[in-house]
Amino acid sequence: MPTVNFSVPEDVKDAFNTAFEGQNKSAVIADLMREAVERILASVAVKWFAQGDWALREEGVEPALDILRASKTSTTWPR
């Protein structure tokens, strides 16, 4: 499994550690990242189906569009 490194403000780190004390923090972060990806893909999907590719290209969301294009021909949502 790959490792991801990023920086967060100290107060966010402390609040996270308090909120998720005793839990597998790597699993919590992975779940939060999955939720964030699904949320942005859902947002992009709504715009894509409502406005078409051209509107999204202007917003710079090509990577999300690629995922949506692939999922349009798939029977499962990307996970």
C-alpha positions in Angstrom: 0.0 0.0 0.0 1.4 3.4 -0.9 2.3 6.1 1.7 0.9 9.6 1.4 2.6 12.5 3.2 1.0 15.9 3.7 1.1 18.8 6.1 -1.8 20.1 8.2 -2.1 22.8 10.8 -1.3 21.7 14.3 -4.8 22.4 15.6 -6.3 20.2 12.9 -3.9 17.4 13.7 -4.7 17.7 17.4 -8.5 17.8 16.8 -8.2 14.8 14.5 -6.2 12.8 17.0 -8.7 13.6 19.7 -11.8 12.8 17.6 -10.4 9.5 16.3 -8.5 8.3 19.4 -8.2 4.6 19.5 -9.1 4.1 15.8 -6.9 3.2 12.9 -6.1 6.7 11.7 -4.8 5.5 8.4 -8.1 3.8 7.7 -10.0 6.9 8.8 -8.0 9.1 6.5 -8.4 6.6 3.6 -12.2 6.6 4.1 -12.3 10.4 4.2 -10.2 10.6 1.0 -12.7 8.1 -0.7 -15.6 10.3 0.4 -13.9 13.4 -0.9 -13.2 11.8 -4.3 -16.8 10.6 -4.5 -18.1 14.0 -3.6 -16.1 15.8 -6.3 -16.9 13.2 -8.9 -20.6 13.6 -8.1 -20.3 17.4 -8.4 -18.5 17.1 -11.7 -20.9 14.5 -13.0 -23.9 16.8 -12.4 -22.2 19.6 -14.3 -21.0 17.3 -17.0 -24.5 15.9 -17.7 -26.1 19.3 -17.4 -23.6 21.4 -19.3 -21.4 19.1 -21.3 -17.6 18.7 -21.6 -16.9 22.2 -22.7 -18.1 23.8 -19.4 -15.9 21.5 -17.4 -12.8 21.9 -19.5 -12.9 25.6 -18.6 -12.9 24.7 -14.9 -9.9 22.5 -15.3 -11.4 19.2 -14.1 -10.1 17.0 -17.0 -8.9 14.2 -14.6 -12.3 13.9 -13.1 -13.9 13.9 -16.6 -11.6 11.0 -17.6 -13.0 9.0 -14.6 -16.5 9.9 -15.5 -16.1 9.1 -19.2 -14.7 5.6 -18.2 -17.6 5.1 -15.7 -20.2 6.0 -18.3 -19.4 2.8 -20.1 -18.9 0.8 -16.9 -21.6 -0.9 -14.8 -20.0 0.2 -11.6 -19.1 3.6 -10.2 -15.3 4.1 -9.7 -14.1 3.1 -6.2 
